[in-house]
Amino acid sequence: DHQERYADAEGYYLTALSLDPRNGNICADLGYSYLLQKKWMQAERYLNQSLQIDPTNDKAVDHLAEVYVNEGQPQLAERTLLQSLPRDQAQARLAALMSGQN
């Protein structure tokens, strides 16, 4: 994914997801891949799906908050971060996301 071979990665993730549709980690990875491509709607869909399967997936929470920041929804980003972080840490992470320090 980090080599920007997004189409290949997307294909692998979708194949893996078709074989194991209740795997929250695959959903989170696919959502993150879409986030890297700035495909916010697809990223949001799969990150939310990941959290429906496993609400304790901290990476999915963080990446979903990043999507919301990029969509101009900082309140929703903060609410999302509060699912897995204490308020002071959530606010610090939100400030970092809003300043572009992902």
Secondary structure, DSSP 8 states (H G I E B T S, - for coil): -TTS-HHHHHHHHHHHHHH-TT-HHHHHHHHHHHHHTT-HHHHHHHHHHHHHH-TT-HHHHHHHHHHHHHTT-HHHHHHHHTTTS-HHHHHHHHHHHHTT--
